[in-house]
Structures are given as C-alpha cells and as structure tokens.
Amino acid sequence: MSRLPSEGGFALIESLVALAVLAITLVVLLQVSGSAARRLGQADQLSYATLAAQSVLAAAGIENPLAIGTSSGTLPHGFAWQQRIATLPGAARARAVSVTVHDSHGRALVTLETLRLAPP
C-alpha cells in the first residue's frame, strides 16, 4: 500500500513558509526589545539629569550666593550643569534662577526654573 504525496506530513514549501513566518516574528520581537532597552536608558538619563538640576537649583541662595550671571559645573558620568541668575524688572530683590543639565555630548536634557528672593 503506497501513500499519496498529498496525504502525509508537511510539504517542503509549507515548512519553508512556517520558518519564514517564525523568522519575521523573531526579528520584530528583537527590534521591540532593543527599542525598549534604548528607551529605558533614555529615561534613566532624564531621571538623573532632573535630580541633578533639582539639586543645583535647591543650592541657589542657600549654599551658593544669588549672584547675577552664569555659573557652571560638572557632574559624574559626563554630565554638566549651567545656572543662570537674572534680576526681574520692577523687583529689586527677586531673582530668576534657571538650571540646565547637559549630557556628555552637550545636548540639553532638562531645564528647571524658579524665582528666589535675594537677601536685603
């Protein structure tokens, strides 16, 4: 008793199509996981930059004087900060304080601003 070719198992073309679908699915999954890993790294950088900017901003007028002008400094992991302090028109003691944190490539990641009163 002989079997007809259409009765048994998978044909070669069906196996190749199944393998191609599997390969495409795996490529898509790898791209999605790679994208998620990049986004996680970006979120980590942004969180660090925000915390650093908050720290520099909190020190303005407390640890560092509210001197009008620009100052800057470096942070771990290649980050840098720049602080600008300016007077506000019509308010002699009021100061506008702005802090920007840059990554190691010089790109601004976050800028925070606040108002402070200078000592009399």
Residue pairs with C-beta under 8 A, 6 or more apart in sequence:
5 11
10 18
45 103
45 109
46 109
46 110
48 77
48 79
49 79
49 101
49 103
49 109
49 110
50 101
50 110
50 112
52 75
52 79
52 81
52 101
53 81
53 99
53 100
53 101
53 110
53 111
53 112
54 112
56 73
56 81
56 83
56 99
56 101
57 83
57 97
57 99
57 112
57 114
60 66
60 83
60 85
60 97
60 99
60 114
60 116
61 95
61 97
61 116
61 117
61 118
64 71
64 83
66 85
66 95
66 97
66 116
66 118
66 119
67 85
68 85
68 86
68 87
68 95
69 84
69 85
70 82
70 83
70 84
70 85
71 82
71 83
71 85
72 80
72 81
72 82
72 83
73 80
73 81
74 80
74 81
75 81
75 101
77 104
78 103
78 104
79 101
79 102
79 103
79 104
79 109
80 101
80 102
81 99
81 100
81 101
81 102
82 99
82 100
82 102
83 97
83 98
83 99
84 96
84 97
84 98
84 99
85 95
85 96
85 97
85 98
86 95
86 96
87 94
87 95
87 96
88 94
88 95
88 96
88 115
93 117
93 118
93 119
93 120
94 115
94 116
94 117
94 118
95 115
95 116
95 117
95 118
96 113
96 114
96 115
97 113
97 114
97 115
97 116
98 111
98 112
98 113
99 111
99 112
99 113
100 108
100 110
100 111
101 108
101 109
101 110
101 111
102 108
102 109
103 109
